[in-house]
């Protein structure tokens, strides 16, 4: 009588509905009881059935051997293979040409966008430089106008106040 031990009352069934041990304990012969109790509170279920035998599947019959090929069959197959190779090569070349055309188109668009950006940036920079020049000239003219007014006021004061005013005029001109 063969039996399997499965710990902690855990049973499992395989695909053929045959009971098997869920652990790797060695097989033992046991009396026909279905549960064995041990000290320490652990119980084991013992399965007493014999394993079911599976029917051996017959091997499939190998296909019949083909007859030998003639030279014309071999030549036609080689010609077909050569045509397939040439068509695959032409498809590859066509795809590469399309990719190259797309890459050139993309490169031309990038160059066009870059040139447009350069033109716009140059125009903006020229406008800024022109505004800067105008502002600089306006500040310079305003400064010259104030300096001219100070000289005029200094000369007027010098003519009305005397020699001490001339010293003041020289100091104003120096600063």
SVG drawing of the C-alpha trace seen along z (x, -y; Angstrom):
<svg xmlns="http://www.w3.org/2000/svg" viewBox="-10 -144 49 146">
<polyline fill="none" stroke="black" stroke-width="0.4" points="0.0,0.0 1.5,-3.4 0.5,-6.7 1.7,-10.3 1.9,-12.6 0.7,-16.2 1.3,-18.5 -1.2,-20.8 -4.3,-19.2 -3.5,-20.8 -4.6,-18.8 -4.1,-19.5 -5.1,-17.9 -3.2,-17.8 -4.8,-18.2 -5.8,-14.5 -7.7,-14.8 -5.1,-12.5 -4.2,-13.3 -0.6,-14.1 1.6,-15.3 2.0,-19.0 5.4,-18.7 8.6,-16.7 8.2,-14.1 9.2,-10.6 6.5,-8.0 5.6,-5.8 3.3,-2.8 0.6,-3.5 -2.4,-1.6 -5.7,-2.5 -6.5,-5.5 -7.0,-8.8 -5.7,-11.2 -2.6,-10.8 -2.3,-13.0 1.1,-13.8 2.0,-15.5 2.3,-19.3 -1.1,-19.9 -0.1,-19.1 -2.3,-16.7 -1.5,-15.1 -4.0,-13.9 -2.9,-10.6 -4.1,-9.8 -4.3,-6.1 -5.2,-5.9 -2.9,-4.5 -1.8,-7.0 -3.8,-6.6 -1.7,-5.5 -1.9,-7.6 -2.3,-6.1 0.8,-6.4 0.1,-8.6 1.0,-7.1 3.6,-9.0 2.2,-10.5 3.2,-8.7 5.9,-10.7 4.8,-12.2 5.6,-10.1 8.9,-11.0 8.6,-13.2 9.8,-12.1 13.1,-13.5 12.9,-16.8 13.7,-17.3 16.2,-19.9 13.4,-22.0 11.6,-22.2 14.9,-23.3 15.6,-25.8 12.1,-27.3 12.4,-27.6 15.8,-29.3 14.3,-31.7 11.4,-32.5 13.8,-33.0 15.9,-35.4 12.8,-37.4 11.8,-37.7 15.3,-38.8 15.2,-41.5 11.8,-42.7 12.8,-43.0 15.9,-44.8 14.0,-47.3 11.4,-47.8 14.3,-48.6 15.9,-51.0 12.6,-52.7 12.0,-53.1 15.5,-54.5 14.9,-57.0 11.7,-58.1 13.4,-58.5 16.2,-60.5 13.7,-62.8 11.9,-63.4 15.2,-64.1 16.2,-66.6 12.8,-68.3 13.1,-68.5 16.6,-70.0 15.4,-72.6 12.5,-73.5 15.0,-73.9 17.3,-76.1 14.3,-78.2 13.1,-78.6 16.7,-79.5 17.0,-82.1 13.7,-83.6 14.7,-83.7 18.0,-85.4 16.2,-88.0 13.6,-88.8 16.3,-89.0 18.5,-91.3 15.5,-93.6 14.7,-93.7 18.3,-94.4 18.6,-97.2 15.4,-98.8 16.7,-98.6 20.1,-100.1 18.2,-102.9 16.1,-103.7 19.2,-103.6 21.0,-106.1 18.0,-108.4 17.8,-108.4 21.5,-108.9 21.5,-111.9 18.4,-113.4 20.2,-113.1 23.4,-114.5 21.5,-117.5 19.6,-118.1 22.9,-118.1 24.5,-120.5 21.4,-122.8 21.7,-122.8 25.4,-123.5 24.8,-126.4 22.2,-127.8 24.6,-127.6 27.3,-129.3 24.8,-132.0 23.7,-132.4 27.4,-132.4 28.3,-135.1 25.3,-137.2 26.1,-136.9 29.8,-137.7 28.9,-140.9 26.6,-142.0 28.6,-141.0 32.2,-141.7 35.5,-139.9 34.3,-137.4 31.8,-136.2 34.5,-135.4 36.1,-133.0 32.7,-131.3 32.3,-131.2 35.7,-129.4 34.7,-126.9 31.4,-126.2 33.1,-125.6 35.7,-123.2 33.0,-121.1"/>
</svg>
